[in-house]
Amino acid sequence: MALKVLVGCKRVIDYAVKIRIKPDKLGVVTEGVKHSMNPFDEIAVEEAMRMKERKLVNEIIVVSCGPAQAMETIRTALAMGADRGIHVEIPVDKMDTFQPLHVSKVLAKLAEKEKVDIVMLGKLAIDDDSNQTAQMTASLLDWPQGVFASKIDKTDAGLEIIREVDGGLETIRTTLPAVLSADLRLNEPRYATLPNIMKAKKKKVEKMTPADLGVDMAPRIQIVSVEDPPVREAGQTVADVDDLVAKLKEKGFSSA
Amino acid sequence: MRGLPQLLSRAKRVRVGFSASEPVLAIQAGILQPDKFTQTFVQLRGLQSSNVISQAPLAAVADTDSGKQLRQELETIVGPGNVSSGESVVLQHGQDEGPHQGKSPDIVVFPSSTEEVSEICKICTKHNIPIIPYGTGTGLEGGISAVDGGVCVNVSKNMNKILQIHQEDFSAVVQPGISREMLNQEVRADGLWFPVDPGADASVCGMCATGASGTNAVRYGTMKENCLNLEVVLADGRIIHTAGIGSRPKKSSAGYNLTSLFLGSEGTLGIITSATVCLHAIPESVAAAVVGFPTVQNAVDTVVMTLQCSVPMARMELLDEVQMKACNEYSGLSYPETPHLFLEFHGSESEVESQTETVRDIAADNEGGEFQWAVQQEDRTKLWTARHRAYYADIALRPGCRSLTTDVCVPVSALPDLVTATKADIAEHGLVGPMVGHVGDGNFHTMLLFDPADPEEFRKCKEVANKMARSAIALGGTCTGEHGVGQGKMVLLEEQFGKDGIDVMRQIKGALDPQQLMNPGKVFSRN
């Protein structure tokens, strides 16, 4: 019985870019800045592909929510081997208030609409570090969740998942359908090759809006301010050990 | 069986003295770079006896009146924040990743454009000050050592843009501050990669200056095959484009091949301020394999036969039994302590399968042992761990030791004999010299370990290294396959080319750099 997987992919500022805060201090500069697929989502797509190669999965649908450029992210996932895409269009001016809860509602609706067996996400997005979407999606669907997965295996009854937790590794078993989120050590994603990039251009991508899925976009979180971390101060040279000890005492680092 | 003595009798006999920077260290692991400021360097300094005649060093440029004027003129060009003669700055800019004790320049400048580089060269020419280009400082031959002091031009700090990526034409134009890993990161989303991989995360323009190569050269070529055009600033400040202004066709018959001239010139003819390089398609399928052999001869024979069968190998690396022992100990592996080949296959799924089959059979015909192979990214990485960490495994064999690394390259047919003769010579001298080789190119490195506090051991390493280079030359090969000449192999270069060959190089240098300011003391001597 081959499974159907819905993989969520987010277009984020590339991890190597130096982030700059917008003058209004309510966000970061995104115009003209290099974006790419969230690295944890790449791992999610790769895992779906490996399950397809093991014949556990027969269809991979990739979904991305965002403005027109989200199509690039979808195409990348299609080039990695996903079968078709869904682009949930969010106008650029609404992106600031489009939050994990909205994404979860969209994914939950799509999971039901497409009758998928697994919703596969990255454990978090590197721009907001929220680490909420997988969990909320599972809750909305009332499906079991296997988050921070570092290994996923199929069993007769469902799935066996090894999770990375603070104390080490935790093994859980869930039934299907389920929501999973990929952690760093789940796999090393493949690179898109030229022939696959060409093939990806022909794969079908459906477009829709959150309203089409009955999801309201009203924000639940308000960003109050975004600030740079404090600027690093110049170091001080000390003349000798006595000077060092005196300075340490002055700064309150010594109890003597 | 031919030994080194017989091979040597065909080579010319030339006196070899210690030049200021003979020892060479190959960093093939490419993960961490050794700490430059270890005590070892201080000890190493004591070993070097300089009998190379060089120009009298310049008076401390920074402190004289003309020095102050120079500094002011440089600040006018690049801005005061981009000129430094601070102690740690100059120290860093004179010392590369090799064990040569580098000499610091007097001043370091950080230009932000080709025009600024041009102005800097004009000023230095006016004041008759040496100019030393600096990329990432990851070279191994002391190429950035300011033997006569002067101005070090760090072109990577501020000139760090990818100027163009032409996905459909498979090429990119980069500034000196772009390293090969940065370039790869940028183009991989387009299904492309830049395959020249010398280990270190070097500046692409720096790789052009040294004619760099790496583990993928057997299939994808070295820098020489992957460079279409260079923007170069000459000593007098003229800016030229070696293949034509803005040119990037795959081939051209237009004019002298200046690109080839500047590629590998190690900063002695000009400063490279941008490079147009070739990109390749990321292979559809990659497989890695490891196989052991009873002797090095078996392994090398396998390599020769594989190449004779025209299998388009992507990587073919030989690790001898000494190296395998080191790797086992260092990485906690349990390979049999015999010579091993580390292989990589690129192509479509069916091509990779058939290539793997062919090589598996050839290996078996040559007494090959278990043929381990992997396709999945993580498994391939694990399989190649031994090779990736080879250098550090070597250093760990004798904690506190340093390595004099050789870099000879011969026609592949000559490889079996040279490798066997080299190993015999190493044993005869009582040295420990693990061997790692890009055998697909006929290029191999031996890491001759020595105790920095033991000059006699170091001398033996030098002897073996020089013998090996001379044997290689005698067999139709070269004294340096990929690391460059720098300072350490200048005498060997003369032997390889003969006096007339070197004189032609001197004439070219004289035409382009009449004041002998561009990176003095490298590649060949003034006369």
Chai-1 contact restraints between the chains, C-beta under 6 A:
chainA,res_idxA,chainB,res_idxB,connection_type,confidence,min_distance_angstrom,max_distance_angstrom,comment,restraint_id
A,E188,B,Q377,contact,1.0,0.0,6.0,A-B,restraint_1
A,E188,B,E378,contact,1.0,0.0,6.0,A-B,restraint_2
A,Y191,B,R188,contact,1.0,0.0,6.0,A-B,restraint_3
A,Y191,B,I282,contact,1.0,0.0,6.0,A-B,restraint_4
A,A192,B,G191,contact,1.0,0.0,6.0,A-B,restraint_5
A,T193,B,G191,contact,1.0,0.0,6.0,A-B,restraint_6
A,T193,B,I282,contact,1.0,0.0,6.0,A-B,restraint_7
A,T193,B,E284,contact,1.0,0.0,6.0,A-B,restraint_8
A,L194,B,G191,contact,1.0,0.0,6.0,A-B,restraint_9
A,L194,B,A281,contact,1.0,0.0,6.0,A-B,restraint_10
A,I197,B,G191,contact,1.0,0.0,6.0,A-B,restraint_11
